[in-house]
């Protein structure tokens, strides 16, 4: 008897939020079953976790998975005991949500911040241990993109070569791969794999430019992917975000921070 077909699930992904969740007029998060964050929320101090939890509580998704990136120092320092209300935390681990097995890892090639891979040898060891060939997962979440896909910045591909090798060595490829880190390469890609004729759907889910780079308000909105078929079925609409902010009585570009302070972009531009 043939195995039953996987139940349909809609996965909504976003990465590189960098505080945009504190601005009610920027991000429009599509509806779905599982919400995945691939890091760089900009968690720098304890109160940032409270703000994140409040925002997550407003979203309707039944399952929420939070991964981290190089700009989430407070999460790195909190260690394995870190918990986020209303969500599952995944750091180099597999969690199950909505019938999916999801593996998330915050590591990226050395640049700045935390969870840095300092050499190709270290990267090869890390990904080989985390992604053995017989591993079976439905969704892979890495803060870094793989080399050559969703990683183009300033004319160069800066993704992780050893990560790409490890994923392509999996006997059973994931149905969806979510990453971020490289803001200007937000979008969908197909990563070649011998067992996936159309390639693995890779979504660079970086949303930072939606709030800080004119002309990217729509392109950098969160995306919803239908599984098991692996296709983008919805994307956020900045006009809806603006309308929702007006309806909530929020001024454009402002947010009610818990300490009565308005979030400001970090000093200097974030270029990744």
KEDO-7141 format. One record per residue (C-alpha): z, x, y; residue number from 1; residue in three letters. Coordinates in Angstrom, 2 decimals, decimal comma. Layout:
+---------+---------+---------+-------+-------+
|      up |    east |   north | pakol | rolum |
+---------+---------+---------+-------+-------+
|       Z |       X |       Y |   NUM |   ALA |
...
+---------+---------+---------+-------+-------+
This chain:
+---------+---------+---------+-------+-------+
|      up |    east |   north | pakol | rolum |
+---------+---------+---------+-------+-------+
|    0,00 |    0,00 |    0,00 |     1 |   UNK |
|   -0,94 |    1,34 |    3,43 |     2 |   UNK |
|    1,84 |    2,17 |    5,85 |     3 |   UNK |
|    2,41 |   -0,52 |    8,50 |     4 |   UNK |
|    0,75 |    0,09 |   11,85 |     5 |   UNK |
|    3,11 |    1,39 |   14,55 |     6 |   UNK |
|    4,44 |   -1,29 |   16,89 |     7 |   UNK |
|    2,86 |   -1,21 |   20,36 |     8 |   UNK |
|    5,03 |    0,49 |   22,99 |     9 |   UNK |
|    4,37 |    1,14 |   26,66 |    10 |   UNK |
|    5,66 |    4,48 |   27,95 |    11 |   UNK |
|    6,08 |    5,00 |   31,69 |    12 |   UNK |
|    6,30 |    8,61 |   32,83 |    13 |   UNK |
|    7,12 |   10,47 |   36,00 |    14 |   UNK |
|    8,13 |   14,01 |   36,86 |    15 |   UNK |
|    8,89 |   16,17 |   39,90 |    16 |   UNK |
|   10,57 |   13,37 |   41,80 |    17 |   UNK |
|   12,32 |   15,85 |   44,13 |    18 |   UNK |
|   14,43 |   13,12 |   45,70 |    19 |   UNK |
|   11,69 |   10,52 |   46,19 |    20 |   UNK |
|   13,77 |    7,98 |   44,29 |    21 |   UNK |
|   16,03 |    7,94 |   47,36 |    22 |   UNK |
|   13,15 |    6,69 |   49,49 |    23 |   UNK |
|   12,52 |    3,06 |   48,67 |    24 |   UNK |
|    9,01 |    2,96 |   50,13 |    25 |   UNK |
|    7,23 |    5,63 |   48,06 |    26 |   UNK |
|    7,34 |    5,16 |   44,28 |    27 |   UNK |
|    6,16 |    2,04 |   42,48 |    28 |   UNK |
|    7,22 |    2,36 |   38,84 |    29 |   UNK |
|    5,12 |    0,25 |   36,43 |    30 |   UNK |
|    6,84 |   -1,97 |   33,89 |    31 |   UNK |
|    7,10 |   -0,77 |   30,32 |    32 |   UNK |
|    9,34 |   -0,31 |   27,30 |    33 |   UNK |
|   10,33 |    3,34 |   27,63 |    34 |   UNK |
|   10,78 |    5,28 |   30,88 |    35 |   UNK |
|   10,52 |    9,07 |   30,65 |    36 |   UNK |
|   11,38 |   11,61 |   33,35 |    37 |   UNK |
|   10,05 |   15,12 |   32,75 |    38 |   UNK |
|   12,29 |   16,99 |   35,17 |    39 |   UNK |
|   12,67 |   18,24 |   38,73 |    40 |   UNK |
|   14,61 |   15,23 |   39,89 |    41 |   UNK |
|   16,27 |   17,66 |   42,32 |    42 |   UNK |
|   19,76 |   17,54 |   40,82 |    43 |   UNK |
|   21,68 |   20,11 |   42,82 |    44 |   UNK |
|   25,20 |   18,71 |   43,10 |    45 |   UNK |
|   27,40 |   16,08 |   41,40 |    46 |   UNK |
|   26,56 |   13,27 |   43,82 |    47 |   UNK |
|   22,87 |   13,61 |   42,88 |    48 |   UNK |
|   23,72 |   12,26 |   39,41 |    49 |   UNK |
|   25,32 |    9,19 |   40,98 |    50 |   UNK |
|   22,21 |    8,53 |   43,06 |    51 |   UNK |
|   20,01 |    8,90 |   39,99 |    52 |   UNK |
|   22,15 |    6,52 |   37,96 |    53 |   UNK |
|   22,00 |    3,90 |   40,72 |    54 |   UNK |
|   18,24 |    4,14 |   40,87 |    55 |   UNK |
|   17,83 |    3,98 |   37,09 |    56 |   UNK |
|   20,03 |    0,88 |   37,00 |    57 |   UNK |
|   17,51 |   -0,92 |   39,22 |    58 |   UNK |
|   14,63 |   -0,29 |   36,85 |    59 |   UNK |
|   13,89 |   -2,88 |   34,13 |    60 |   UNK |
|   12,86 |   -0,55 |   31,30 |    61 |   UNK |
|   14,90 |   -1,12 |   28,16 |    62 |   UNK |
|   14,94 |    2,57 |   27,21 |    63 |   UNK |
|   15,23 |    5,49 |   29,63 |    64 |   UNK |
|   15,01 |    9,18 |   28,75 |    65 |   UNK |
|   15,84 |   11,90 |   31,26 |    66 |   UNK |
|   14,58 |   15,44 |   30,90 |    67 |   UNK |
|   15,02 |   18,27 |   33,39 |    68 |   UNK |
|   13,16 |   21,11 |   35,05 |    69 |   UNK |
|   13,64 |   24,33 |   36,95 |    70 |   UNK |
|   14,91 |   22,58 |   40,10 |    71 |   UNK |
|   17,72 |   20,70 |   38,31 |    72 |   UNK |
|   20,39 |   23,39 |   38,59 |    73 |   UNK |
|   23,32 |   20,96 |   38,42 |    74 |   UNK |
|   22,08 |   19,67 |   35,07 |    75 |   UNK |
|   21,69 |   23,24 |   33,80 |    76 |   UNK |
|   25,23 |   24,12 |   34,86 |    77 |   UNK |
|   26,67 |   20,92 |   33,36 |    78 |   UNK |
|   25,61 |   22,03 |   29,90 |    79 |   UNK |
|   25,38 |   19,95 |   26,72 |    80 |   UNK |
|   28,20 |   17,61 |   27,73 |    81 |   UNK |
|   26,07 |   16,06 |   30,48 |    82 |   UNK |
|   25,67 |   12,29 |   30,27 |    83 |   UNK |
|   23,72 |    9,98 |   32,57 |    84 |   UNK |
|   24,72 |    6,34 |   32,62 |    85 |   UNK |
|   21,97 |    4,02 |   31,40 |    86 |   UNK |
|   19,81 |    6,78 |   29,95 |    87 |   UNK |
|   19,49 |    9,25 |   27,11 |    88 |   UNK |
|   19,57 |   12,90 |   28,09 |    89 |   UNK |
|   17,22 |   15,18 |   26,18 |    90 |   UNK |
|   17,38 |   18,98 |   26,44 |    91 |   UNK |
|   15,57 |   20,79 |   23,63 |    92 |   UNK |
|   16,32 |   17,81 |   21,42 |    93 |   UNK |
|   14,77 |   14,75 |   19,81 |    94 |   UNK |
|   15,91 |   11,27 |   20,81 |    95 |   UNK |
|   14,74 |    7,91 |   19,53 |    96 |   UNK |
|   13,83 |    5,05 |   21,83 |    97 |   UNK |
|   11,72 |    1,95 |   21,34 |    98 |   UNK |
|   10,75 |    3,09 |   17,85 |    99 |   UNK |
|    9,50 |    6,45 |   19,17 |   100 |   UNK |
|   10,70 |    9,95 |   18,41 |   101 |   UNK |
|   10,71 |   11,85 |   21,70 |   102 |   UNK |
|   11,32 |   15,58 |   22,10 |   103 |   UNK |
|   12,02 |   16,98 |   25,59 |   104 |   UNK |
|   12,37 |   20,57 |   26,78 |   105 |   UNK |
|   13,00 |   21,79 |   30,38 |   106 |   UNK |
|   11,76 |   25,37 |   29,98 |   107 |   UNK |
|    8,85 |   26,82 |   31,95 |   108 |   UNK |
|    7,31 |   30,26 |   32,54 |   109 |   UNK |
|    9,31 |   32,35 |   34,98 |   110 |   UNK |
|    8,90 |   31,27 |   38,59 |   111 |   UNK |
|   12,14 |   30,12 |   40,24 |   112 |   UNK |
|   15,23 |   28,15 |   39,35 |   113 |   UNK |
|   16,74 |   27,54 |   35,93 |   114 |   UNK |
|   15,47 |   27,18 |   32,35 |   115 |   UNK |
|   13,06 |   30,09 |   32,89 |   116 |   UNK |
|   11,05 |   31,80 |   30,15 |   117 |   UNK |
|   10,95 |   35,43 |   31,18 |   118 |   UNK |
|    8,34 |   36,82 |   28,79 |   119 |   UNK |
|    5,63 |   35,81 |   26,35 |   120 |   UNK |
|    7,81 |   37,01 |   23,48 |   121 |   UNK |
|   10,68 |   34,78 |   24,60 |   122 |   UNK |
|    8,29 |   31,88 |   24,98 |   123 |   UNK |
|    6,83 |   32,40 |   21,53 |   124 |   UNK |
|   10,31 |   32,46 |   19,97 |   125 |   UNK |
|   11,47 |   29,38 |   21,88 |   126 |   UNK |
|    8,51 |   27,16 |   21,12 |   127 |   UNK |
|    8,21 |   28,30 |   17,50 |   128 |   UNK |
|   11,83 |   27,31 |   16,90 |   129 |   UNK |
|   11,58 |   24,03 |   18,80 |   130 |   UNK |
|    8,15 |   22,99 |   17,48 |   131 |   UNK |
|    7,84 |   24,07 |   13,83 |   132 |   UNK |
|    4,49 |   23,08 |   12,25 |   133 |   UNK |
|    6,04 |   20,33 |   10,11 |   134 |   UNK |
|    7,75 |   18,61 |   13,07 |   135 |   UNK |
|    6,72 |   14,98 |   13,56 |   136 |   UNK |
|    7,27 |   13,36 |   16,94 |   137 |   UNK |
|    5,55 |   10,57 |   18,85 |   138 |   UNK |
|    6,02 |   11,89 |   22,37 |   139 |   UNK |
|    6,42 |   15,46 |   23,58 |   140 |   UNK |
|    8,00 |   15,99 |   27,00 |   141 |   UNK |
|    7,85 |   19,45 |   28,56 |   142 |   UNK |
|    8,49 |   20,25 |   32,18 |   143 |   UNK |
|    5,75 |   22,87 |   32,11 |   144 |   UNK |
|    2,16 |   22,01 |   31,27 |   145 |   UNK |
|    0,33 |   24,02 |   28,62 |   146 |   UNK |
|   -2,05 |   26,75 |   29,72 |   147 |   UNK |
|   -5,40 |   25,33 |   30,77 |   148 |   UNK |
|   -4,43 |   21,65 |   31,03 |   149 |   UNK |
|   -2,68 |   20,05 |   33,99 |   150 |   UNK |
|   -1,70 |   23,49 |   35,27 |   151 |   UNK |
|   -4,26 |   24,46 |   37,89 |   152 |   UNK |
|   -2,77 |   25,64 |   41,18 |   153 |   UNK |
|   -4,38 |   27,76 |   43,88 |   154 |   UNK |
|   -7,32 |   28,37 |   41,58 |   155 |   UNK |
|   -5,28 |   29,71 |   38,66 |   156 |   UNK |
|   -4,03 |   28,22 |   35,40 |   157 |   UNK |
|   -0,29 |   28,87 |   35,21 |   158 |   UNK |
|    0,75 |   26,82 |   32,17 |   159 |   UNK |
|    2,49 |   28,14 |   29,09 |   160 |   UNK |
|    0,18 |   29,79 |   26,55 |   161 |   UNK |
|    2,79 |   29,99 |   23,81 |   162 |   UNK |
|    3,61 |   26,30 |   24,21 |   163 |   UNK |
|   -0,05 |   25,42 |   23,77 |   164 |   UNK |
|   -0,25 |   27,52 |   20,61 |   165 |   UNK |
|    2,85 |   25,88 |   19,13 |   166 |   UNK |
|    1,60 |   22,35 |   19,79 |   167 |   UNK |
|   -1,84 |   23,08 |   18,41 |   168 |   UNK |
|   -0,15 |   24,45 |   15,26 |   169 |   UNK |
|    1,62 |   21,13 |   14,60 |   170 |   UNK |
|    0,21 |   19,47 |   11,49 |   171 |   UNK |
|    0,68 |   16,05 |   13,06 |   172 |   UNK |
|    0,07 |   16,01 |   16,83 |   173 |   UNK |
|    2,14 |   13,83 |   19,16 |   174 |   UNK |
|    0,51 |   10,66 |   20,42 |   175 |   UNK |
|    1,45 |   11,48 |   24,00 |   176 |   UNK |
|    2,43 |   14,62 |   25,89 |   177 |   UNK |
|    4,19 |   14,30 |   29,25 |   178 |   UNK |
|    4,68 |   17,21 |   31,65 |   179 |   UNK |
|    4,92 |   17,96 |   35,37 |   180 |   UNK |
|    5,81 |   21,09 |   37,37 |   181 |   UNK |
|    2,36 |   21,61 |   38,93 |   182 |   UNK |
|    2,19 |   18,92 |   41,58 |   183 |   UNK |
|   -1,48 |   19,24 |   42,50 |   184 |   UNK |
|   -2,62 |   18,81 |   38,88 |   185 |   UNK |
|   -1,14 |   15,35 |   38,47 |   186 |   UNK |
|   -3,34 |   13,22 |   36,21 |   187 |   UNK |
|   -4,57 |   12,79 |   32,63 |   188 |   UNK |
|   -6,03 |   15,43 |   30,33 |   189 |   UNK |
|   -7,03 |   15,82 |   26,68 |   190 |   UNK |
|   -5,60 |   18,80 |   24,81 |   191 |   UNK |
|   -7,67 |   19,86 |   21,78 |   192 |   UNK |
|   -6,03 |   19,57 |   18,37 |   193 |   UNK |
|   -7,63 |   19,86 |   14,95 |   194 |   UNK |
|   -6,05 |   16,61 |   13,76 |   195 |   UNK |
|   -6,81 |   14,62 |   16,93 |   196 |   UNK |
|  -10,56 |   14,05 |   17,36 |   197 |   UNK |
|  -10,17 |   12,90 |   20,96 |   198 |   UNK |
|   -7,43 |   15,40 |   21,73 |   199 |   UNK |
|   -3,79 |   14,79 |   22,65 |   200 |   UNK |
|   -3,37 |   12,65 |   25,76 |   201 |   UNK |
|   -1,52 |   14,82 |   28,27 |   202 |   UNK |
|   -0,13 |   13,21 |   31,41 |   203 |   UNK |
|    0,95 |   15,50 |   34,22 |   204 |   UNK |
|    3,31 |   12,97 |   35,75 |   205 |   UNK |
|    4,30 |   14,86 |   38,91 |   206 |   UNK |
|    4,88 |   12,32 |   41,70 |   207 |   UNK |
|    6,03 |   14,62 |   44,53 |   208 |   UNK |
|    2,76 |   14,51 |   46,46 |   209 |   UNK |
|    2,93 |   10,69 |   46,64 |   210 |   UNK |
|    5,58 |   11,07 |   49,30 |   211 |   UNK |
|    4,67 |   14,32 |   50,99 |   212 |   UNK |
|    0,90 |   14,91 |   50,96 |   213 |   UNK |
|   -1,46 |   12,54 |   52,79 |   214 |   UNK |
|   -4,19 |   11,16 |   50,58 |   215 |   UNK |
|   -2,16 |   11,45 |   47,38 |   216 |   UNK |
|   -0,14 |    8,23 |   47,80 |   217 |   UNK |
|   -2,01 |    6,49 |   44,96 |   218 |   UNK |
|   -3,11 |    9,40 |   42,79 |   219 |   UNK |
|    0,44 |   10,68 |   42,27 |   220 |   UNK |
|    2,04 |    7,35 |   41,34 |   221 |   UNK |
|    3,76 |    6,95 |   37,92 |   222 |   UNK |
|    1,57 |    5,98 |   34,99 |   223 |   UNK |
|    2,07 |    3,65 |   32,02 |   224 |   UNK |
|    0,56 |    4,60 |   28,66 |   225 |   UNK |
|    0,07 |    2,20 |   25,76 |   226 |   UNK |
|    0,91 |    3,60 |   22,34 |   227 |   UNK |
|   -0,21 |    4,06 |   19,61 |   228 |   UNK |
|   -3,72 |    3,94 |   21,09 |   229 |   UNK |
|   -2,88 |    6,46 |   23,81 |   230 |   UNK |
|   -4,47 |    5,13 |   26,97 |   231 |   UNK |
|   -3,29 |    4,65 |   30,54 |   232 |   UNK |
|   -2,90 |    0,92 |   31,18 |   233 |   UNK |
|   -1,19 |    0,83 |   34,58 |   234 |   UNK |
|   -0,29 |    2,95 |   37,56 |   235 |   UNK |
|    2,07 |    2,39 |   40,47 |   236 |   UNK |
|    0,75 |    0,97 |   43,72 |   237 |   UNK |
|    2,07 |    2,45 |   47,00 |   238 |   UNK |
|    1,42 |   -0,85 |   48,76 |   239 |   UNK |
|    3,87 |   -2,56 |   46,40 |   240 |   UNK |
|    6,45 |    0,13 |   47,11 |   241 |   UNK |
|    6,08 |   -0,45 |   50,84 |   242 |   UNK |
|    6,34 |   -4,23 |   50,42 |   243 |   UNK |
|    9,43 |   -3,92 |   48,23 |   244 |   UNK |
|   11,07 |   -1,63 |   50,79 |   245 |   UNK |
|   10,40 |   -4,09 |   53,59 |   246 |   UNK |
|   11,73 |   -6,95 |   51,49 |   247 |   UNK |
|   14,91 |   -4,99 |   50,85 |   248 |   UNK |
|   15,31 |   -4,32 |   54,54 |   249 |   UNK |
|   14,86 |   -0,57 |   54,28 |   250 |   UNK |
|   13,26 |    1,41 |   57,06 |   251 |   UNK |
|   10,27 |    3,53 |   56,06 |   252 |   UNK |
|   11,27 |    6,99 |   54,95 |   253 |   UNK |
|   15,00 |    6,26 |   54,81 |   254 |   UNK |
|   17,55 |    5,51 |   52,11 |   255 |   UNK |
|   21,19 |    4,64 |   51,90 |   256 |   UNK |
|   22,73 |    7,77 |   50,39 |   257 |   UNK |
|   26,16 |    7,23 |   48,92 |   258 |   UNK |
|   27,83 |    9,48 |   51,47 |   259 |   UNK |
|   26,01 |    7,85 |   54,36 |   260 |   UNK |
|   23,56 |   10,73 |   54,63 |   261 |   UNK |
|   19,78 |   10,61 |   54,53 |   262 |   UNK |
|   18,12 |   12,79 |   51,91 |   263 |   UNK |
|   15,95 |   15,51 |   53,38 |   264 |   UNK |
|   13,28 |   17,60 |   51,74 |   265 |   UNK |
|   14,46 |   21,07 |   50,71 |   266 |   UNK |
|   13,96 |   23,79 |   53,29 |   267 |   UNK |
|   10,40 |   25,02 |   53,01 |   268 |   UNK |
|    7,59 |   23,33 |   51,07 |   269 |   UNK |
|    7,82 |   22,89 |   47,33 |   270 |   UNK |
|    4,52 |   24,24 |   46,08 |   271 |   UNK |
|    4,78 |   23,74 |   42,31 |   272 |   UNK |
+---------+---------+---------+-------+-------+
